[in-house]
Amino acid sequence: MERYLLSEEPQVGRNEESSSQLKEAKSKLSEDSKTPSSNPISNVHSGLGFLDLPPEIRNLIYDYAIDDSEIHGGWSNAPRLLSLRKGRITPPLAPASASTRQFLGLTQVCKRTRTEYRPIWLRHTAIRIKYGELPAFLQTFYPIVSNYQNAPKLLQISWEHSKGTLDLTSLFQMRVQCPTFPGEFVAHVLAEGALPADFGEHFRDDICGECGQNLIWDLGTWSCGTHRVYYEDIFNGWCMYYVEEYEYLGSLNCLLAHRNEQWLADVREGRVTHVGCVLDQDPEKARHAVSLKLSPEGPQQAFGGINDIEGTTTRYLEKTALQGMKVETWNDPMEFKVDVGGFCRSTV
């Protein structure tokens, strides 16, 4: 690198001229300092801006502005609910479930920062969203399929009992674009920690609902000392009730986590065109019917033809390890309705 040094050669015959020029420059500088500038911006020192920093330095800042906490999933570790409606955004239930959106504002600074930082932010954030708002979320943050490679480190679907068909296609597409992506359904009532209406009758302002005595903390439990009404027993009983109510979500999550290579390849290559799940609103009848739509290329790729639709469908479900899929909490296997090129068949 070139370095520009001051000359040390003697300036013969120019000392008087240099001294005169120096005095004139000091005089002019003194006059300018007394006269306010008509342009206030010119008086402001322009420092080094963020975008003027080298990319390596900006990347260090981006790495700092991410959430690197471990995410274990499940309703007891649910992140805060992300909602389009301001009134439905919930406060954190505990420090462990604090929002990972604290650095989201960095994506709104300018186009360049948004382009550089938003993929990093998305890959390191945990999000919980209601199923009804999932399409809007995907359209906003993942408008094209290739964006799915920046899938969040956890995406929870906050679910309430409902009847209808769930479209799971986008979640599977996200999975094949980002193999480490974990998606799961959680019971909304448990993730929110919304206690039942009668719960407060037992514990209102730390007073026993039976005798009015103050509750005391004894051996890890709350009790009034007389009626031995335990806060934890009631709360845990309430939790277990809803865990059983939403037990069927375990099979949905098992399907979302399916890792069969043939299955993932068919989703990636577009041979699986639709994945849905039909649910009954009554949890007692919540027998899942998973609907698959396959292009004719799917079975042809796997077996070389689709002359025998019924036999081909069964072999396809067996090869992709979907046939007879069970989960620990669900005794019956899932039912599949497979549509291959317009021909539909059901199997169990």
ROSE-856109 format. One line per field, with one value per residue (C-alpha): z, y, x; residue number from 0; residue in three letters. Coordinates in Angstrom, 1 decimal. Each point is the difference from the previous one (the first is absolute). Layout:
% ROSE-856109
up c(Z / ...)
north c(Y / ...)
east c(X / ...)
nr c(NUM / ...)
rest c(ala / ...)
END
This chain:
% ROSE-856109
up c(0.0 / -0.9 / 3.0 / -0.5 / 2.3 / 0.7 / -1.7 / 2.3 / -2.6 / 1.0 / -1.7 / -1.0 / -0.8 / 0.8 / 3.8 / -0.1 / -2.7 / 1.9 / 3.2 / -1.7 / -1.5 / 3.4 / 1.6 / -2.7 / 0.4 / 3.8 / -0.4 / -2.4 / 2.2 / 3.0 / -2.0 / -1.2 / 3.5 / 1.0 / -2.9 / 0.3 / -3.1 / -2.0 / -0.5 / 3.5 / -1.5 / -1.0 / 3.6 / 0.9 / 0.1 / -2.3 / 1.7 / -1.3 / -0.8 / 0.6 / -3.7 / -0.3 / 2.2 / -1.7 / -0.6 / 2.5 / 2.8 / -1.0 / 0.2 / 3.5 / 1.0 / -1.6 / 1.8 / 3.3 / -0.8 / 0.0 / 2.5 / 0.7 / 2.8 / -0.2 / -1.1 / 1.2 / -1.2 / 1.6 / 1.6 / 3.2 / -1.9 / -2.5 / -1.4 / 0.1 / -2.4 / -3.3 / -1.2 / -2.6 / 2.6 / 2.6 / 2.8 / -0.5 / 0.5 / 3.4 / 2.7 / 0.7 / 2.4 / 1.5 / -0.8 / -1.9 / -2.4 / -0.6 / -3.5 / -2.5 / -2.0 / 1.9 / -2.9 / -2.7 / -0.3 / -1.6 / -3.1 / -0.4 / -0.1 / -3.8 / -3.0 / 0.2 / 3.7 / -0.5 / -2.8 / 2.0 / 3.5 / -0.4 / -1.2 / 3.0 / 2.4 / -1.5 / 0.5 / 3.6 / 1.2 / 1.6 / -1.0 / 1.1 / -2.1 / -0.3 / -2.9 / -1.6 / -0.3 / -1.4 / -3.7 / 0.7 / 1.9 / -2.8 / -2.6 / 1.9 / 1.0 / -2.6 / -3.2 / -2.2 / 0.8 / -0.2 / 3.0 / 2.1 / 0.4 / 2.6 / 2.0 / 3.7 / 2.6 / 1.4 / -1.5 / 2.3 / -1.2 / 3.0 / -0.5 / 1.4 / -0.6 / -3.4 / -2.8 / -3.5 / -2.2 / 0.8 / -2.9 / 1.0 / -3.4 / 0.8 / 3.2 / -1.8 / -2.8 / 2.7 / 1.5 / -3.2 / -0.7 / 3.5 / 1.4 / 3.6 / 0.1 / 2.9 / -0.3 / 2.5 / 1.1 / 3.7 / 2.0 / 0.0 / 3.4 / 1.5 / -1.8 / 1.1 / 3.6 / 0.1 / 3.2 / 0.1 / 1.3 / 3.2 / 0.9 / 1.7 / 2.4 / 1.7 / 0.0 / -0.1 / 1.3 / 1.9 / 2.1 / 0.5 / -1.6 / 2.7 / 3.2 / -1.0 / 1.6 / -1.6 / -2.1 / 1.1 / -1.9 / 1.7 / -1.4 / -3.6 / 0.0 / 0.9 / 2.7 / 2.5 / 2.8 / 0.8 / -3.1 / -1.7 / -3.3 / -2.3 / -2.8 / -1.8 / 0.2 / -1.5 / -2.7 / -1.0 / -0.2 / -2.3 / -2.2 / -0.2 / -1.0 / -3.0 / -0.8 / -0.5 / -1.9 / -2.5 / 0.0 / -3.7 / -0.9 / 0.6 / -3.2 / -2.0 / 1.4 / -0.8 / -3.6 / -0.2 / 1.3 / -2.5 / -1.4 / -2.7 / -2.8 / -2.8 / 1.6 / 0.3 / -3.5 / -1.4 / 1.9 / -1.2 / -3.6 / -0.1 / -0.4 / 3.2 / -0.9 / 3.1 / 3.6 / 2.2 / 3.2 / 0.8 / 3.6 / 2.0 / 2.5 / 2.6 / 1.5 / 0.9 / -3.7 / -1.1 / -2.4 / -2.5 / -3.7 / -1.9 / -3.6 / -2.6 / -3.6 / -2.1 / -3.6 / -2.2 / 0.0 / 3.7 / -0.2 / -3.4 / 1.5 / 2.8 / -1.8 / -3.7 / -0.6 / 1.4 / -1.8 / 3.3 / 1.9 / 3.2 / 0.1 / -1.0 / 2.7 / 2.7 / -1.1 / -0.1 / 3.6 / 1.0 / -1.8 / 1.5 / 3.5 / 0.3 / 0.1 / 3.5 / 1.5 / 3.7 / 2.9 / 3.7 / 1.1 / -2.9 / -0.2 / -3.4 / -3.2 / -2.0 / -3.0 / -3.4 / -2.9 / -3.1 / -3.3 / -2.9 / -3.2 / 0.9 / 1.3 / 3.7 / 2.5 / 3.8 / 2.1 / 3.6)
north c(0.0 / 3.4 / 2.3 / 3.8 / 1.5 / 3.7 / 1.0 / 0.7 / 1.9 / 3.6 / 2.5 / 2.5 / 3.5 / -0.8 / 0.4 / 3.6 / -0.9 / -3.0 / 2.0 / 2.7 / -2.6 / -1.7 / 3.3 / 0.7 / -3.4 / 0.3 / 3.5 / -1.4 / -3.0 / 2.4 / 2.1 / -3.0 / -1.3 / 3.3 / 0.0 / -2.7 / -2.1 / 0.4 / -3.8 / -1.6 / -3.4 / 1.1 / 0.5 / -3.6 / -2.4 / -2.9 / -3.2 / -3.5 / -1.6 / -3.6 / -0.8 / 1.5 / -2.7 / -3.0 / -3.0 / -2.0 / 2.5 / 0.2 / -3.8 / 0.1 / 2.4 / -2.2 / -3.1 / 1.9 / 1.0 / -3.5 / -2.3 / -3.0 / -1.5 / -3.7 / -0.7 / -3.3 / 0.5 / -1.3 / 2.1 / 0.5 / 1.8 / 1.8 / 3.3 / 3.1 / 0.0 / 1.9 / 1.5 / 2.4 / 1.5 / 2.2 / -1.1 / -3.6 / 0.3 / -1.7 / 0.9 / -2.5 / -2.8 / -0.3 / 1.3 / -3.2 / 0.8 / 3.6 / 1.4 / -0.5 / 3.0 / 2.5 / 0.7 / 0.0 / 3.8 / -0.4 / -1.5 / 3.3 / 2.4 / 0.0 / -2.4 / -1.0 / -0.9 / -1.8 / -2.1 / -0.8 / -0.6 / -1.3 / -3.5 / -0.2 / 1.2 / -2.5 / -3.0 / 0.8 / 0.9 / -2.1 / 0.8 / -1.2 / 1.0 / -1.1 / -2.2 / 2.5 / 2.6 / -2.4 / 0.8 / 3.8 / -0.7 / -2.1 / 2.5 / 2.8 / -1.7 / -2.8 / 1.2 / -2.6 / -3.6 / 0.6 / 2.3 / -3.1 / -0.7 / 2.8 / -1.8 / 1.0 / -2.2 / -0.8 / 0.6 / -0.9 / -0.1 / 1.0 / -2.2 / 0.0 / -2.8 / 0.6 / -1.9 / 0.0 / -0.8 / 1.3 / 0.8 / -1.2 / 0.3 / 3.1 / -1.4 / -3.1 / 2.2 / 2.0 / -3.2 / -1.2 / 3.4 / 0.2 / -3.6 / 1.4 / 1.8 / -1.2 / 0.7 / -1.1 / 0.5 / 0.9 / 0.4 / 3.7 / 0.0 / -1.6 / 2.2 / 3.1 / -1.2 / 1.2 / -1.4 / -1.3 / 2.3 / -1.9 / -0.1 / 3.4 / -1.3 / -2.0 / 2.6 / 3.6 / 2.5 / -2.8 / -0.8 / -3.5 / -0.2 / -2.4 / 1.9 / 3.4 / -0.6 / 1.3 / -2.6 / -0.9 / -1.5 / -3.3 / -2.7 / 1.1 / 0.4 / 2.6 / -0.9 / 1.7 / -2.2 / -1.2 / -1.4 / -0.9 / 1.3 / -0.2 / 2.4 / -2.3 / -2.9 / 2.0 / 1.6 / -3.3 / -1.6 / 2.7 / -0.4 / -3.8 / 0.4 / 2.1 / -2.1 / -2.9 / 2.2 / 0.9 / -3.4 / -0.4 / 2.7 / -2.5 / -1.8 / 3.2 / 0.9 / -3.6 / 0.6 / 3.3 / -1.5 / -2.9 / -0.5 / -2.7 / 0.9 / -1.1 / 2.1 / 3.1 / -0.4 / -0.2 / 3.2 / 1.8 / -1.0 / 0.9 / -3.6 / 0.5 / 3.0 / 0.2 / -1.2 / 0.6 / -1.3 / -0.3 / 0.6 / -0.5 / 2.7 / -2.6 / -1.1 / -3.4 / -0.6 / 1.6 / -2.8 / 1.6 / -0.4 / 1.1 / 0.9 / -0.2 / 1.1 / -1.5 / 0.9 / -3.1 / 0.4 / -0.9 / -3.6 / -0.3 / 1.2 / -2.5 / -3.0 / 0.6 / 0.3 / 0.5 / -2.7 / -1.4 / 3.1 / -1.9 / -2.1 / 2.8 / 2.3 / -2.6 / -0.7 / 3.7 / 0.5 / -3.0 / 1.2 / 3.5 / -1.5 / 1.8 / -3.3 / -0.9 / 3.1 / 0.2 / 2.2 / -1.0 / 1.8 / -1.0 / -3.7 / -0.1 / 0.7 / 3.0 / -0.4 / 1.2 / 1.1 / 0.0 / 1.7 / -1.1 / 1.9 / 0.4 / -3.6 / -0.1 / -2.8 / -0.3 / -2.2 / -0.6)
east c(0.0 / 1.3 / 0.7 / 0.1 / 2.7 / 0.8 / 3.2 / 2.9 / 2.0 / 0.7 / -2.3 / 2.6 / -1.2 / -3.7 / -0.2 / -1.3 / -2.6 / -1.2 / -0.3 / -2.1 / -2.3 / -0.4 / -1.0 / -2.6 / -1.5 / -0.3 / -1.6 / -2.6 / -0.8 / -0.5 / -2.5 / -1.9 / -0.4 / -1.7 / -2.4 / -2.8 / -0.4 / -3.2 / -0.1 / -0.2 / 0.7 / 3.5 / 0.8 / -0.9 / 2.9 / -0.9 / 1.1 / 0.3 / -3.4 / -1.0 / -0.1 / 3.5 / 1.4 / 1.7 / -2.3 / 2.0 / -0.8 / -3.7 / -0.1 / 1.4 / -2.7 / -2.7 / 1.4 / -0.3 / -3.6 / -1.4 / -1.6 / 2.3 / -2.0 / -1.0 / -3.5 / -1.6 / -3.5 / -3.2 / -2.7 / 1.9 / 2.8 / -2.3 / 1.3 / -2.3 / -2.9 / 0.6 / -3.3 / -1.2 / -2.3 / 1.7 / -2.3 / 0.8 / 3.7 / 0.6 / 2.6 / 2.7 / -1.1 / 3.5 / 3.5 / 0.7 / -2.8 / 1.0 / -0.4 / 2.8 / -1.3 / 2.1 / 2.3 / -2.7 / 0.3 / 3.4 / -1.7 / -2.0 / 3.0 / 0.5 / -0.2 / 3.6 / -0.1 / -3.3 / 1.5 / 3.1 / -1.5 / -3.5 / 1.0 / 2.3 / -2.8 / -2.5 / 2.4 / 0.5 / -3.5 / -2.7 / -3.5 / -3.5 / -2.9 / -3.7 / -0.8 / -2.4 / 2.8 / 2.6 / -0.7 / 0.5 / 3.2 / 1.4 / -1.0 / 1.7 / 3.3 / 0.2 / -1.6 / 1.8 / 0.9 / 3.8 / -0.4 / -0.9 / 3.8 / -0.1 / -2.7 / -0.2 / 1.7 / -3.4 / -3.5 / -2.9 / -3.6 / -2.2 / -3.0 / -3.6 / -2.5 / -1.5 / -1.6 / 1.2 / 3.0 / 3.5 / 2.3 / 3.4 / 1.7 / 1.9 / 1.4 / 1.3 / 1.5 / 1.7 / 1.3 / 1.7 / 1.5 / 1.4 / 0.6 / 0.6 / -3.3 / -2.2 / -3.8 / -2.6 / -3.5 / -0.6 / -3.2 / -0.8 / -1.6 / 3.1 / 2.5 / -1.8 / -0.3 / -3.6 / -1.4 / -3.6 / -2.7 / -0.5 / 3.6 / -0.1 / -2.6 / 2.6 / 2.8 / -1.1 / 2.6 / 1.8 / -3.1 / -1.4 / -3.4 / -1.2 / 0.8 / 1.4 / 3.4 / 3.2 / 1.8 / 3.5 / 2.9 / 0.9 / 2.3 / -0.4 / -3.8 / -2.5 / -2.5 / -2.2 / 1.2 / -3.5 / -1.6 / 3.2 / -1.2 / 3.1 / 0.5 / 2.3 / -2.4 / -2.8 / 2.2 / 1.6 / -3.4 / -1.2 / 3.0 / -0.4 / -3.6 / 0.9 / 3.0 / -2.4 / -2.4 / 2.6 / 1.8 / -0.9 / 2.5 / 2.8 / -0.9 / 0.1 / 3.4 / 1.2 / -1.1 / 1.8 / 3.2 / -0.1 / 3.5 / -0.4 / 2.3 / -2.4 / -2.8 / 2.2 / 1.3 / -3.5 / -1.0 / 3.1 / -0.4 / -3.7 / -1.3 / -2.0 / -2.2 / -2.1 / 0.0 / -3.1 / -1.5 / -3.7 / -0.8 / -3.3 / -0.8 / -0.9 / 3.3 / -1.7 / -0.4 / 3.3 / 1.0 / 2.3 / -0.4 / 3.0 / -0.6 / 2.8 / -0.1 / 2.7 / 0.9 / 0.2 / 3.7 / 0.1 / -0.9 / 1.6 / 3.3 / -0.3 / -1.5 / 0.1 / -3.7 / -3.5 / -2.0 / -1.2 / -1.0 / -1.0 / 3.1 / 2.3 / -1.5 / 0.6 / 3.5 / 0.7 / -1.2 / 2.1 / 3.2 / -0.4 / -0.6 / -3.3 / -2.0 / -0.9 / 1.6 / -0.7 / 1.1 / 0.5 / -3.1 / -2.2 / -0.9 / -1.7 / 2.0 / -0.8 / -2.4 / 1.2 / -2.0 / 2.2 / -0.8 / 2.2 / -0.7 / -3.7 / -0.5 / -0.7 / 0.4 / -0.2 / 2.2 / 0.8)
nr c(0 / 1 / 2 / 3 / 4 / 5 / 6 / 7 / 8 / 9 / 10 / 11 / 12 / 13 / 14 / 15 / 16 / 17 / 18 / 19 / 20 / 21 / 22 / 23 / 24 / 25 / 26 / 27 / 28 / 29 / 30 / 31 / 32 / 33 / 34 / 35 / 36 / 37 / 38 / 39 / 40 / 41 / 42 / 43 / 44 / 45 / 46 / 47 / 48 / 49 / 50 / 51 / 52 / 53 / 54 / 55 / 56 / 57 / 58 / 59 / 60 / 61 / 62 / 63 / 64 / 65 / 66 / 67 / 68 / 69 / 70 / 71 / 72 / 73 / 74 / 75 / 76 / 77 / 78 / 79 / 80 / 81 / 82 / 83 / 84 / 85 / 86 / 87 / 88 / 89 / 90 / 91 / 92 / 93 / 94 / 95 / 96 / 97 / 98 / 99 / 100 / 101 / 102 / 103 / 104 / 105 / 106 / 107 / 108 / 109 / 110 / 111 / 112 / 113 / 114 / 115 / 116 / 117 / 118 / 119 / 120 / 121 / 122 / 123 / 124 / 125 / 126 / 127 / 128 / 129 / 130 / 131 / 132 / 133 / 134 / 135 / 136 / 137 / 138 / 139 / 140 / 141 / 142 / 143 / 144 / 145 / 146 / 147 / 148 / 149 / 150 / 151 / 152 / 153 / 154 / 155 / 156 / 157 / 158 / 159 / 160 / 161 / 162 / 163 / 164 / 165 / 166 / 167 / 168 / 169 / 170 / 171 / 172 / 173 / 174 / 175 / 176 / 177 / 178 / 179 / 180 / 181 / 182 / 183 / 184 / 185 / 186 / 187 / 188 / 189 / 190 / 191 / 192 / 193 / 194 / 195 / 196 / 197 / 198 / 199 / 200 / 201 / 202 / 203 / 204 / 205 / 206 / 207 / 208 / 209 / 210 / 211 / 212 / 213 / 214 / 215 / 216 / 217 / 218 / 219 / 220 / 221 / 222 / 223 / 224 / 225 / 226 / 227 / 228 / 229 / 230 / 231 / 232 / 233 / 234 / 235 / 236 / 237 / 238 / 239 / 240 / 241 / 242 / 243 / 244 / 245 / 246 / 247 / 248 / 249 / 250 / 251 / 252 / 253 / 254 / 255 / 256 / 257 / 258 / 259 / 260 / 261 / 262 / 263 / 264 / 265 / 266 / 267 / 268 / 269 / 270 / 271 / 272 / 273 / 274 / 275 / 276 / 277 / 278 / 279 / 280 / 281 / 282 / 283 / 284 / 285 / 286 / 287 / 288 / 289 / 290 / 291 / 292 / 293 / 294 / 295 / 296 / 297 / 298 / 299 / 300 / 301 / 302 / 303 / 304 / 305 / 306 / 307 / 308 / 309 / 310 / 311 / 312 / 313 / 314 / 315 / 316 / 317 / 318 / 319 / 320 / 321 / 322 / 323 / 324 / 325 / 326 / 327 / 328 / 329 / 330 / 331 / 332 / 333 / 334 / 335 / 336 / 337 / 338 / 339 / 340 / 341 / 342 / 343 / 344 / 345 / 346 / 347)
rest c(met / glu / arg / tyr / leu / leu / ser / glu / glu / pro / gln / val / gly / arg / asn / glu / glu / ser / ser / ser / gln / leu / lys / glu / ala / lys / ser / lys / leu / ser / glu / asp / ser / lys / thr / pro / ser / ser / asn / pro / ile / ser / asn / val / his / ser / gly / leu / gly / phe / leu / asp / leu / pro / pro / glu / ile / arg / asn / leu / ile / tyr / asp / tyr / ala / ile / asp / asp / ser / glu / ile / his / gly / gly / trp / ser / asn / ala / pro / arg / leu / leu / ser / leu / arg / lys / gly / arg / ile / thr / pro / pro / leu / ala / pro / ala / ser / ala / ser / thr / arg / gln / phe / leu / gly / leu / thr / gln / val / cys / lys / arg / thr / arg / thr / glu / tyr / arg / pro / ile / trp / leu / arg / his / thr / ala / ile / arg / ile / lys / tyr / gly / glu / leu / pro / ala / phe / leu / gln / thr / phe / tyr / pro / ile / val / ser / asn / tyr / gln / asn / ala / pro / lys / leu / leu / gln / ile / ser / trp / glu / his / ser / lys / gly / thr / leu / asp / leu / thr / ser / leu / phe / gln / met / arg / val / gln / cys / pro / thr / phe / pro / gly / glu / phe / val / ala / his / val / leu / ala / glu / gly / ala / leu / pro / ala / asp / phe / gly / glu / his / phe / arg / asp / asp / ile / cys / gly / glu / cys / gly / gln / asn / leu / ile / trp / asp / leu / gly / thr / trp / ser / cys / gly / thr / his / arg / val / tyr / tyr / glu / asp / ile / phe / asn / gly / trp / cys / met / tyr / tyr / val / glu / glu / tyr / glu / tyr / leu / gly / ser / leu / asn / cys / leu / leu / ala / his / arg / asn / glu / gln / trp / leu / ala / asp / val / arg / glu / gly / arg / val / thr / his / val / gly / cys / val / leu / asp / gln / asp / pro / glu / lys / ala / arg / his / ala / val / ser / leu / lys / leu / ser / pro / glu / gly / pro / gln / gln / ala / phe / gly / gly / ile / asn / asp / ile / glu / gly / thr / thr / thr / arg / tyr / leu / glu / lys / thr / ala / leu / gln / gly / met / lys / val / glu / thr / trp / asn / asp / pro / met / glu / phe / lys / val / asp / val / gly / gly / phe / cys / arg / ser / thr / val)
END
